[in-house]
Amino acid sequence: MEFSVHTANPAKAETACLAVPVFNDSELLPAVAKLDDASERLISQLVESGDFDAAVGNTLMLPFAPGLGTERLLLVGLGAREKCKDAAFLKALDAAASALIKLPIDEACLAFTDVPLEDRDSAWKARKVMEAGERALYRFDTFKSQPLPRASLQRFTLLLSESDEAEQAREGAHIGVAVGQGINAARTLGNLPGNICTPRYLAEQAEKLAAGSEGRLTTEILDEDALETLGAHSLLSVGHGSREPSRLIVMRYQGAEDTTEAPHVLVGKGITFDTGGISLKPGEAMDEMKFDMCGAASVFGTVNAVLAIKPRLNLVFIVAAAENMPDGAATKPGDIIHTLKGLTVEVLNTDAEGRLVLCDALTYAERFEPASVVDIATLTGACIIG
């Protein structure tokens, strides 16, 4: 999604639709007050009469706005002013974006930077506006014979009250677009079925990211032979029952001026389908086990965002990818395996496979002498077994 940042009187903004936030128990925000004055108290009257309930996330579309430059006016509820925290602000933005993408318009203006939030500047607010827009545009219809029509909305214009905040709002909006697109990339990987999104498919996506990065990202794919030589038997054990070979995917981003600066490492669990192995899961909702690679999807989404933002950091991204299936060669309850760390592990439940792939991936991360390590994984079902 494209964006621009303008400092102008919102009453004179010529746009297909102008979205503005409204509290239900206090004075209008400065930008909204200007609209109210120019429209002969249209907004105030709607709130006072109860025709618009400004509860958090409620919206009211006015198809015409007399006295204003906009063709349409979208009122977005923020609830009580004293209770308006980050969560309420984000809910209101999601509601605004969802309403805007349903309109037959290609651009819209939003005036949300006036909303008072503790410790949040215009850059943060602009970032969240653009994130909401990108997420609202997301569709997953790759396999539909008749895909849904794409939204016509292509641009947000962010209206500011203070011109000295324009540059930081632009920087925030740029980050918001990158993060929103990264989120959508992760959502797509998670939504893909297990027969498409396999360990080899994830490896191919890493190679494509590197190929399109103009040299900013390098990729190394460790196949099963390389993992065997390395001694990553814990990761390999999870995929023994599958015809899909396991992979350890390593992506490196060099953004710091000092190439020797210790990198930050993200490690993602990439079980592209999890039947539980010999410790077979119940059949109900097993189709959802394609989502057991969403830790890896989050890592890939982060890579997408990083390549767009270009932070001055050194980063390493590691994905441990395998498919956990029952088979004559599958790991059995009671088997003892050796980890890359040199430890031995007795496997009592093959459906506890996430820790087996992650332990080898985390051990592999040690070679980079990282400044920090973050591992991302879907939760084990054991966390709710009491």
GUNU-720032 format. One record per residue (C-alpha): y, x, z negated; residue number from 1. Coordinates in steps of 0.5 Angstrom, whole numbers. Each point is the difference from the previous one (the first is absolute). Example, Ala and Ser with C-alpha at 12.3 -4.5 7.8 and 13.67 -1.06 7.14 Angstrom:
% residues 2
R      py      px      pz    nr
R      -9      25     -16     1
R       7       2       2     2
***
This chain:
% residues 386
R      py      px      pz    nr
R       0       0       0     1
R       7       2       2     2
R       6       0      -5     3
R       7       1      -1     4
R       5       1      -6     5
R       7      -4       1     6
R       6       0      -5     7
R       3      -7       1     8
R       2      -7      -2     9
R      -6      -4       0    10
R       4      -6       2    11
R       1       3       7    12
R      -6       3       1    13
R      -3      -2       7    14
R      -7      -1      -1    15
R      -6      -4       2    16
R      -1      -1      -8    17
R       3       2      -6    18
R      -5       1      -6    19
R       4       0      -7    20
R      -3       0      -7    21
R       2      -5      -5    22
R      -1      -1      -8    23
R      -1      -7      -3    24
R       4       1      -6    25
R       6       5       1    26
R       6       1       5    27
R      -1       2       7    28
R      -1       7       2    29
R       6       3       3    30
R      -2       0       7    31
R      -3      -7      -1    32
R       7      -2      -3    33
R       3       1       7    34
R      -5      -4       4    35
R       1      -6      -5    36
R       8       1       0    37
R       0       0       8    38
R      -5      -6       0    39
R       4      -4      -5    40
R      -5       1      -5    41
R      -6      -2       4    42
R      -5       4      -4    43
R       3      -1      -7    44
R      -1      -8       1    45
R      -7       1       3    46
R      -2       3      -7    47
R       5      -4      -4    48
R      -3      -6       3    49
R      -8       2      -1    50
R      -1       0       8    51
R      -1       7      -1    52
R      -5       2      -6    53
R       2       8       0    54
R      -7       2      -4    55
R      -3       6       2    56
R      -2       0       7    57
R       2      -7       2    58
R       4       0       6    59
R       4      -5       4    60
R       2       1       7    61
R       7      -3       3    62
R      -1      -1       7    63
R       8       0       1    64
R       5       3      -5    65
R       7      -2       2    66
R       6       5      -1    67
R      -5       6       0    68
R      -2       4       6    69
R      -7       0      -1    70
R      -4      -5       4    71
R      -5      -2      -6    72
R       1       1      -7    73
R      -6       2      -5    74
R       0      -1      -7    75
R      -5       4      -4    76
R      -1      -1      -8    77
R       0       5      -5    78
R      -1      -4      -6    79
R       4       1      -7    80
R       5       6       1    81
R      -2       3      -7    82
R      -8       0       2    83
R       2       3       7    84
R      -4       6       0    85
R      -4       4       5    86
R      -6      -5       1    87
R       5      -6       1    88
R       4       4       5    89
R      -6       2       4    90
R      -3      -7       0    91
R       7      -2       3    92
R       0       5       5    93
R      -7      -2       2    94
R       2      -8       1    95
R       6       2       4    96
R      -4       4       5    97
R      -6      -5       0    98
R       5      -5       2    99
R       4       4       5   100
R      -6       2       4   101
R      -1      -7       1   102
R       6      -1       4   103
R       1       0       7   104
R       5       6      -1   105
R       0       8       2   106
R       5       2      -6   107
R       2      -2      -6   108
R       5       2      -6   109
R      -2       1      -7   110
R       5       1      -6   111
R      -4       2      -6   112
R       3       7      -2   113
R       5      -4      -5   114
R      -6      -2      -4   115
R       1       3      -7   116
R      -6       4      -2   117
R      -1       5      -5   118
R       0       7       2   119
R      -1      -2       8   120
R       5       2       5   121
R       2      -2       7   122
R      -6       5       3   123
R      -5      -3      -4   124
R       2      -7       1   125
R       1       1       8   126
R      -7       3       0   127
R      -3      -6      -3   128
R       3      -4       5   129
R      -3       4       5   130
R      -7       0      -3   131
R       0      -8      -1   132
R       2       0       8   133
R      -6       4       2   134
R      -5      -3      -4   135
R       2      -7       2   136
R      -1       2       7   137
R      -7       2      -1   138
R      -5      -3       4   139
R      -8       1       0   140
R      -2      -3       7   141
R      -4       6       3   142
R      -6      -4       1   143
R       2      -7       1   144
R      -1      -3       7   145
R       7      -3       0   146
R       5       4      -4   147
R       6      -3      -4   148
R       7       0       4   149
R       3       6      -3   150
R       7      -1      -4   151
R       6       1       4   152
R       4       3      -6   153
R       1       7       2   154
R       6       3      -4   155
R       3      -1      -7   156
R       8       1      -1   157
R       1       2      -8   158
R       7      -2      -2   159
R       3       4      -5   160
R       6      -2      -5   161
R       2       8      -1   162
R       1       4       6   163
R      -1       6      -4   164
R      -8      -2      -1   165
R      -1       0       7   166
R      -3       6       1   167
R      -5       0      -6   168
R      -2      -7       3   169
R      -2       3       7   170
R      -4       5      -4   171
R      -3      -5      -4   172
R      -1      -5       6   173
R      -4       6       4   174
R      -4       1      -5   175
R      -2      -7      -1   176
R      -2      -1       7   177
R      -4       6       0   178
R      -4      -2      -7   179
R       0      -7       3   180
R      -4       2       6   181
R      -4       5      -4   182
R      -2      -6      -4   183
R      -2      -4       6   184
R      -4       6       3   185
R      -4      -1      -7   186
R      -1      -7       1   187
R      -3       1       7   188
R      -5       5      -2   189
R      -2      -5      -6   190
R      -1      -6       4   191
R      -4       4       6   192
R      -7      -2      -1   193
R      -5       5      -2   194
R      -4       0       7   195
R       7       3       2   196
R       3       4      -5   197
R      -5       5      -2   198
R       0       7      -3   199
R       1       3       7   200
R       5      -6       2   201
R       4       3      -6   202
R      -1       7       3   203
R       3      -2       6   204
R       6      -3      -2   205
R       2       6      -4   206
R      -1       4       6   207
R       5      -5       4   208
R       5       1      -6   209
R       0       7       1   210
R       0       0       8   211
R       6      -4      -1   212
R       4       3      -5   213
R       3       6       4   214
R      -3       5      -4   215
R       2      -3      -7   216
R      -7      -2      -2   217
R      -7       4       1   218
R      -7      -3      -1   219
R      -6       3      -2   220
R      -7      -4       0   221
R      -6       2      -3   222
R      -6      -3       2   223
R      -7      -1      -3   224
R      -2       7       2   225
R       6       3      -3   226
R       0      -4      -6   227
R      -7       3      -1   228
R       2       7       1   229
R       6      -1      -5   230
R      -5      -3      -5   231
R       3      -7      -1   232
R      -7      -4      -1   233
R       4      -5      -4   234
R       4      -3       5   235
R      -6       1       5   236
R      -5      -4      -4   237
R       4      -6       0   238
R      -1       0       8   239
R      -7       2       0   240
R      -2      -8       1   241
R       5      -1       6   242
R      -1       2       7   243
R       8       1       0   244
R       1       7      -2   245
R       4       2      -5   246
R       7       4       0   247
R       5       4      -4   248
R       7      -1       3   249
R       5       5      -1   250
R       7      -1       2   251
R       6       5      -2   252
R       7      -1       1   253
R       5       6      -1   254
R       7      -2      -1   255
R       3       4      -5   256
R       4       6       2   257
R      -5       5      -4   258
R      -6      -1       3   259
R      -4       3      -6   260
R       3      -6      -5   261
R      -6      -3      -3   262
R      -1      -7       3   263
R      -1      -7      -3   264
R      -7      -2       2   265
R      -2      -8       1   266
R      -8      -1       0   267
R      -2      -7       3   268
R      -7      -3      -1   269
R      -3      -2       7   270
R      -6      -4      -1   271
R       1      -4       6   272
R      -6      -5      -2   273
R      -3       0      -6   274
R      -7      -4      -1   275
R      -1       3      -7   276
R      -5       4       3   277
R      -7      -1      -3   278
R       3      -3      -6   279
R       2      -6       5   280
R       6      -4      -1   281
R      -1      -8       0   282
R       1      -3       7   283
R       6      -4      -2   284
R       6       3       3   285
R      -3       6       2   286
R       4       0       6   287
R       6       2      -4   288
R      -3       7      -2   289
R       3       2       7   290
R       6       1      -5   291
R      -3       5      -4   292
R       4       5       5   293
R       7      -2      -2   294
R       1       6      -4   295
R      -1       4       6   296
R       4      -5       4   297
R       6       1      -5   298
R      -1       7       1   299
R       1      -1       8   300
R       6      -5      -1   301
R       3       6      -5   302
R      -1       5       6   303
R       3      -5       5   304
R       6      -1      -5   305
R       1       8      -1   306
R       0       1       7   307
R       6      -4       1   308
R       4       2      -6   309
R      -1       7       1   310
R       0       2      -8   311
R       1       7      -1   312
R      -6       1      -4   313
R      -7       3       1   314
R      -5      -5       0   315
R      -8      -1       1   316
R      -4      -6       1   317
R      -7       0      -1   318
R      -5      -6       2   319
R      -7      -1      -2   320
R      -3      -4       5   321
R      -7      -3      -1   322
R      -4      -6       1   323
R      -5      -3      -6   324
R      -6      -3       3   325
R      -7      -1      -2   326
R      -5       4       4   327
R      -7       4      -1   328
R       5       6       0   329
R       5      -3      -5   330
R       1       3      -7   331
R      -4      -4      -5   332
R       1      -1      -7   333
R      -2       5      -4   334
R       1       6       5   335
R       4       6      -2   336
R       5       3       4   337
R       4       6       0   338
R       8       0       1   339
R       5       5       4   340
R       2       2      -7   341
R      -7       2      -2   342
R      -2      -5      -5   343
R      -6      -5       0   344
R       1      -7       0   345
R      -6      -6      -1   346
R       1      -6       4   347
R      -2      -6      -4   348
R       4      -5       4   349
R       1       1       8   350
R       6      -5       0   351
R       4       5      -4   352
R       1       4       6   353
R       8       1       0   354
R       0       5      -6   355
R      -6       4       4   356
R       5       1       6   357
R       6       1      -4   358
R      -3       6      -4   359
R      -1       4       6   360
R       6      -2       3   361
R       4       2      -6   362
R      -4       6      -1   363
R       2       2       7   364
R       8      -1      -1   365
R      -1       5      -5   366
R       1       6       5   367
R       7      -2       2   368
R       2       1      -7   369
R       4      -6       0   370
R       6      -2      -4   371
R      -3      -7      -1   372
R      -6      -4       2   373
R       0      -8       1   374
R      -6      -3       1   375
R       0      -7       3   376
R      -6      -5       0   377
R      -3      -7      -1   378
R      -2      -2      -7   379
R      -7       1      -2   380
R      -3      -7      -2   381
R      -2       4      -6   382
R       7      -1      -3   383
R      -1      -8      -1   384
R      -7       1      -2   385
R       0      -1      -8   386
***
